[in-house]
Amino acid sequence: MSTIASVAEQREERINFEHIVVATDFSAGSKRALLYGVALAKQYGAEITLVHATPPEPRETVPMDPLPRELDRHRLEAEEKIRQLAEEAHLKDFQNHILVQQGSVWDVLSSIIDRYRAGLLVLGTHGRGGLKKLALGSVAEEVLRLASCPVLTIGPNAVPPTSDVASFKTILFATDFGPACARAFPYALSLAETCQAKLILVHMVPPLPVVVTGRFDDSPGIEAAQAVTEWQVSTKEESIRRLRKLVPQDAKLTSQPDYLVGMDFLPEGILVAAALRKVDLIVMGANRVASARMVAHMPWTLTHDVICKAKCPVLTVRS
């Protein structure tokens, strides 16, 4: 299916966050994530679930009965903390679920996403060591790449929302024209329409890819420089054309989108563009890989760097 057909099909379904799941470990990062979850719930009139995963019981060589609830100190403490957090966030104003469940983070979250058919998962991050130290632990990037719904991650440099209702004024959509980005763009477009935000579509082209430099190795200096310049111009023009084709004619945007094609390395190009335009949200695709667990231990992935350094939340949609 082409990118344009994919966008059209998802627009027919109309993107809507009817149920938002917010995961917390009671850290400052996850509290900021809850602020965004609540703001989006108000924007969309959504139901909200606040969940905390407690560590699974250690395996014993001899089977033992589960600890009675009234004697499970860790669970009781978690239940008291999540109750206080829910009160502070005024979750009583929404249809809500407050849950403390035992198990691995991904097992707990995936079961809740499936149970409530969640439209969005919201996470916070400490920032120490990047995605390996997300508020939810070392499985964080695994969650980003396995979750069946979009994931909004609030990085360590992201500022808290300025309103109690989601008010993204400028949204940057970064694309490599791959399948994950095709799935992510309808969310960027829908959010821009709903929030009446400025939409910026960005594609970064590496300055001198190997496949290009090889074409000019045998050319004289001046001719090689001219050939590179011509390649850059034609590449930018083609990329702009592809970016424009993404936006349907019936898009209900309050202003014309901006199209930006840069000759820069990733993720620096995306981060610089976001900083210069003072964007409030970055939307990206998260490409599926053979092993999400393997990716969770790769320290310098594109998603990792953007989330950890961006001054705004990052919404990722898997392929």
Summary of the structure (lengths in Angstrom):
residues: 319
radius of gyration: 21.6
end to end distance: 12.7
largest distance: 80.3
contacts: 1047
relative contact order: 0.16
helix: 45%
strand: 19%
